[in-house]
Amino acid sequence: MESFDEKACAKYISALLLFGSNGIVASCISLPSQEIVLLRTFIGSLFLISLFRLSGQKEGRISDKRHLRFLIFSGTAMGASWMFLYEAYRLIGVSIASLLYYCGPVIVMAVSPVVFKERLTSRKLGGFTAVLIGIAAINMQSAYEGRSNLGLLYGGLSAMMYAFMVIFSKKACSISGMRNSMLQLVVSFLTVAACNGIKSGLVIQVTKGDWIPILVLGAINTGFGCCLYFSSINRLPVQTVATLGYLEPLSAVAFSVVFLNEMLQPSLILGAALIIGGAVFAEGRSME
């Protein structure tokens, strides 16, 4: 029987809680969402590059150019997903945006029969159906409350980009560990920088009060969080990673209620339960 790596588990949980607090930290920054993501990816990239160099790992050449292209696509999707997500934070709130964003893994599960030739079991189909009902419940309540339709669209697009990120990252299987996360984050920064440059230029006016949350979001939540995440997942059982992974959206919702005073109506609570419960149920086979 394999011994359980408690240290790796603690690091993984810490990473998930850091990721779950992203919306709270971002709410303390007065910049437009696209500029927040630009600074986040820039600082996070510098942090990971520095750690990669300090760790003594050699960059070397990537022999499989096909996998490198997949990684570039994945990094591009990561940057796009964060831009959509942070705009959704602003328009519809952290809790709803986070729940919509975390439909991304379920999208991956739904397309896995085509992309990865995996069998779509009745359990996965049932979980996917529950998630769709949960999304419908959230959308109906949001429409009733007069929330931004554009914000809901951005939340959905963030989930789609999340799915593309995961799919292409899985296909770049020869590039792993810190090297994978560093390259993806650098590509995501370049993607966001290009979009920001076209839209409004790369000159950002940062007020004194914004610097602390920006550095926290970039260095701690992104750079350090990615280090904790990628250094722990390969040392934990798949079922542990899958089960604990739902701490991220749950903590994001909990933090938004506690720190931002966001109210969750019964239909939103039902939608959250269906989305997270449906995803857990769909992955139940790997936990048996």
Salt bridges, closest charged atoms under 4 A:
ASP5 OD2 - ARG235 NH2 2.78
GLU59 OE2 - ARG53 NH2 2.78
ASP64 OD2 - HIS67 NE2 3.56
GLU87 OE2 - ARG90 NH2 2.36
GLU118 OE1 - LYS124 NZ 3.73
GLU145 OE1 - ARG147 NE 2.76
GLU288 OE2 - ARG123 NH1 3.62
